[in-house]
Amino acid sequence: MSNLKGYKTYWRFLGQCAECGHCTQTCESLQAADMTLGEIAKALIACDRASETPKDLTKELYKNQNLTQAVRGCFICKACQNVCFANNNVAELIYAAREDFQSAGLIPRSAWSSVMVDQEWDIFTAYRAIYGIGYPDLTRHIASDYGDAQTDCDVAFFPGCSLAAYAPELTREVFATVEQLGGKTTMIDHCCGSPLKSAGFYDRATALLDVIADEVEQSGAKQVVCVCPGCRNAMQETLQRRGMDVEAVNLTRFLMEHGYHPKKDLSGLNLFISKSCQDRDGTYLDETREILGVDAEDAPAVFEGCCGAGGAVSAFNYEESGAQTQRKLEEVPDGGTVVTMCPTCTYTYAFSLISAPRNVDNKNYLELIFENQFDWDTVSYQLNSMWSGEYGQWLAEVFA
């Protein structure tokens, strides 16, 4: 009997992999590990075969540092999948491996304690609590001081954790626009669970998405409007798995279908759109260009993989995570504006530019089509000061 939870996944992947090496050529993490994706699966199976007990498996996995690099150094950006002739599902492989590494105790608590987004407290909910950010008046499908739970909503708005925490005024502006265009709206005030999957808690991420699906069902909404491509993909997969007659759409598409026009004049801006890792076929990229009113010549895409935030690589190799962010920003010329689809990408670029300033502006697409903006200098100050202020000890205990 296998000690690996993902045993069948690894065998299936290995059977589909030709080990052509194209994945390694496109990924610096695989190059550092000197492995192909198929060799990751093969190494995991080999560790299992050399083990009689879970304790033995932990020792075998720990000994293989190349395997650790390949599994924990993966940004899950799917750049390797894009060049795979068999279109093998790299995310399935890495998430399964992360689960087995988590079960073996090889992902330290410090790597995930602040992003347990299915618990009461994570970095986002703590930030919001400390600085008084909340949306009980907008979460209409849940009973609160603002009224009973409402089940006749038309739309469920899903802003995602970064937007809801770090740009409350922008969140409210977008919500108001969605309601004006699409009818009675409620807010889904949760994370999509991506940090859980990266930390090796795939089952918990699935359970969280099921909670969200339950809330969507309770609200009566037939459409879930997502700001981030990753949130949209996760929600659509969940809704389909549950057999629900509800569609998840990206906000860009929703706005265009309802005739929305940006509130700002974008002429004169030198825009470079940072293609999301979750946008394999370029659909979201095309939608972003369209809502901004620019074509590929006026707003070329920045393609170099992940922004640096994916796969929780920063908790494993902070230097490599930062280097990946710089690689992507280096594609933007002096005086250009990098435009992100995902608020977490916006966050990542913002903090990189704060620590290493250069003549590049950084905007989420929302900031170019709505009035309100992110204030990253204030967010940075507040994130740092909340650890040293009156809540510092409490945070240290919660995330210890």
C-alpha positions, 0 to 999 in steps of 0.5 A, spaced: 500 500 500 502 506 498 504 512 503 503 517 497 496 520 497 497 522 490 500 515 488 495 514 482 496 521 479 503 520 479 503 514 475 497 517 470 502 523 469 508 518 468 504 514 463 503 521 459 509 524 459 514 523 453 520 526 457 522 530 451 525 536 456 521 542 453 518 543 460 525 544 463 527 548 457 522 553 459 522 553 467 528 556 471 525 552 477 526 545 473 532 547 470 535 548 478 532 541 479 535 538 473 528 535 472 522 534 467 515 534 470 515 526 468 521 525 473 518 529 478 512 523 478 518 518 477 522 521 483 515 521 488 514 514 486 521 511 487 521 515 494 514 511 496 517 504 493 523 505 498 519 506 504 515 502 508 512 507 513 510 514 513 516 516 517 520 512 512 517 516 506 518 523 509 526 521 510 526 519 502 523 525 500 527 530 505 533 526 502 531 528 495 533 536 494 532 536 487 525 533 488 524 539 493 526 544 489 522 542 483 515 541 487 516 547 492 520 552 487 514 551 482 510 557 481 504 553 478 504 558 472 503 553 467 509 555 462 511 548 462 504 546 460 504 551 455 510 547 451 507 540 453 506 536 447 501 532 451 498 538 455 499 534 461 496 537 467 502 540 471 497 543 476 494 537 478 501 534 479 504 539 483 498 540 488 498 533 489 506 533 490 504 539 495 499 535 499 504 529 500 509 534 502 505 537 507 503 530 510 510 528 510 511 535 515 516 538 509 512 544 508 514 548 515 508 552 518 511 558 517 510 558 510 502 557 511 500 559 517 498 566 515 494 564 509 489 559 512 484 562 508 478 557 510 479 559 518 477 566 522 484 569 521 489 570 515 493 575 513 487 579 509 482 578 515 487 580 520 488 586 516 481 588 515 479 587 522 485 592 525 483 597 520 476 597 520 475 594 513 468 590 512 462 589 507 456 586 512 452 591 508 454 588 501 453 581 503 446 580 503 445 573 502 447 573 510 443 575 515 446 581 519 445 588 522 443 590 515 437 585 515 435 578 514 439 573 509 436 575 502 435 569 497 433 573 490 439 576 488 441 576 481 449 577 481 454 574 486 460 579 486 467 576 488 472 581 489 478 576 491 482 577 498 487 582 495 482 587 492 477 586 498 483 587 503 487 593 500 482 597 496 475 598 500 473 604 496 475 601 489 471 594 491 465 598 493 465 602 487 466 596 483 460 593 487 455 599 485 457 598 478 455 591 478 449 592 481 447 598 477 448 594 471 446 587 473 441 587 478 440 586 485 447 584 487 451 580 493 458 580 495 462 573 496 466 575 502 471 569 501 478 567 498 478 562 492 482 558 496 488 558 492 493 559 498 491 553 501 492 549 495 499 552 494 500 550 501 498 542 500 491 543 503 487 541 496 482 538 500 481 544 504 481 549 498 475 544 495 471 544 501 472 552 502 469 553 494 464 548 496 462 553 502 462 559 497 458 555 492 453 553 497 452 561 499 451 562 491 446 557 491 443 561 497 443 567 494 439 565 488 444 569 484 445 566 477 452 569 475 458 570 479 462 576 477 470 575 479 475 580 478 481 575 478 482 570 472 484 565 478 478 566 482 473 565 476 477 559 474 476 556 481 469 558 481 467 555 474 470 549 476 466 548 482 460 550 479 460 545 474 462 540 479 456 541 483 452 541 477 449 548 478 446 552 473 450 558 475 455 561 470 462 564 473 464 570 469 470 575 469 468 582 470 471 585 464 466 580 460 461 582 464 462 590 463 463 589 456 456 585 455 453 591 459 455 596 455 460 599 460 465 604 458 471 606 462 471 613 466 478 615 464 482 617 458 487 612 457 490 616 451 498 617 452 499 611 457 504 606 455 501 600 457 504 593 458 499 588 460 501 582 464 498 576 462 495 572 468 498 565 469 491 563 469 489 565 462 492 559 458 488 561 451 489 569 452 481 570 453 482 574 459 488 578 456 483 579 450 478 582 454 482 586 458 485 590 452 478 590 449 475 594 456 481 598 456 480 600 448 487 598 446 489 593 441 495 589 441 500 594 438 498 599 443 498 595 449 503 589 448 503 583 453 508 581 458 509 574 458 515 571 462 511 567 467 508 568 474 509 575 477 513 571 483 507 570 487 504 564 485 505 557 488 507 560 495 515 560 492 516 566 496 515 562 503 520 557 500 525 561 496 524 568 497 530 570 493 527 566 487 520 569 488 523 576 488 528 575 482 521 572 478 518 579 479 524 583 477 524 578 470 517 580 469 518 587 470 524 588 466 519 587 460 516 593 461 520 599 458 522 606 462 516 610 463 511 604 461 505 602 465 504 595 467 497 593 467 495 587 471 489 582 471 490 579 478 490 584 484 495 579 487 499 581 481 498 588 482 500 587 490 506 583 488 509 588 483 507 594 487 511 592 493 517 590 489 517 597 486 517 600 493 523 596 495 527 597 488 524 603 485 524 604 477 521 609 472 515 604 471 508 605 473 503 599 476 496 599 475 490 593 476 486 594 470 480 596 475 484 602 476 484 604 469 476 604 468 474 606 475 475 612 479 478 609 486 485 607 486 490 602 490 494 606 495 500 601 496 504 606 500 499 606 505 498 599 505 505 597 506 506 602 512 499 599 515 501 591 513 508 593 517 506 597 523 500 592 525 506 587 527 509 592 531 503 596 534 498 594 539 496 588 535 503 585 534 503 580 540 496 577 538 498 576 531 504 573 533 500 568 537 495 567 531 500 565 526 505 562 531 
